[in-house]
Amino acid sequence: MKRKDLIKRLTDKGCILVRHGSRHDLYKNPATGKKQPIPRHNEIDENLAKHIIKELT
């Protein structure tokens, strides 16, 4: 999955960027309070993307 597509899905579900990192960005879902690092690669493995979406929503 492309990184920009994953971020779009997360922001559509209400997640916000907490901070930029050198290798990962940290996103948070304000409704649940959960945080999850997002790798800064152009391509993110499908299984990892599904896990991130599941954890944050």
Secondary structure, 3 states (H helix, E strand, C coil): CEHHHHHHHHHHCCCEEEEECCCEEEEECCCCCCEEEEECCCECCHHHHHHHHHHHC
